[in-house]
Amino acid sequence: MQKITLNDEQKKQIMEEIRYFFDEEYGEDIGIIKQTKIMDLFMEQLAPVVYNKALDDAILWYKRQQENLEADYYTLYKEN
């Protein structure tokens, strides 16, 4: 599987959220190195899980749409 990557703006936003969380929850002002380590941990451990869950959800949605299409198809049949 290809590594999930973020652009610079996304990284900046996530690091700001991490900093804000630690400040609000623990009263701890963490630096860039700690923010980066936390973000890297989540990207390595959590991102693949979330990505796979999204794929699972997408295939379920697709299958439901396919079932609806088949049902719609048979409603077009004419009575003899």
N, C-alpha and C positions, 0 to 999 in steps of 0.2 A: 504494500500500500504506500502511496506517495505521502510524504510528510505534509501535514496541514500547515500552511503558512499564512501570515498576516502581513498587510502592508503597514507602512510606518504610522499612518494615522490610526489604524486599528490598534497597533501596539501601544501607542501613546494613550489612547482612550482607556484601554484595559489597565494599563499601569496606573493611570489616574484613579480608576475605580478601586484598584487594590489599595492604593495609598489612602484613599478616602475611607474605605472599609476599616482598615487598621486604625486609623485616627478616630473614627466614630465608635467602633466596638471596643477598642482596647486603650484608646488614648495614646497610641504609639505612632510617632511620626517616622515611618520607615523610609529608607533611602532607595535610590535607583537600583542598587545591586540587589537588595532584598526583593524589591518589586519584580525585577527581572527573573530572579530565581523562582519566585512564586508563580509567575506567569509561565515560565518554562515548564515547571512541574505540571501545571494544569494542561498545558498544550500537549505534553507527552502522555499524560495519564488520562485526562478527561476528554480531550478533543476527539480522539478516535472512537470513544464510547458514544459520544453525542452524534458524531458523524454516522456511525453504523445505525444508531437508533433512527436517525432521519431517513436513511436509506430503507430501513424496515417499514417506517411509516409511509414512505413514498410508494413502495410496492403494494402495501395494503390498499392505499388510495387507488392506485392503478387497477388493481384487481376488482375493487368495488365499481369503478367506472366501467370496466369491461363487462361485468355482470349486468349493469344497468343498460349498456349498449345492446347486449344480447336480448334482454327483456324487451327493450324498445323495438328491436328488429322483429320479434315475433308478434308484436302488437300490430304490425303493418300487414300481416297476412290477411287475406280476404276469405270470408266464409264462402263455401261452394254451395 
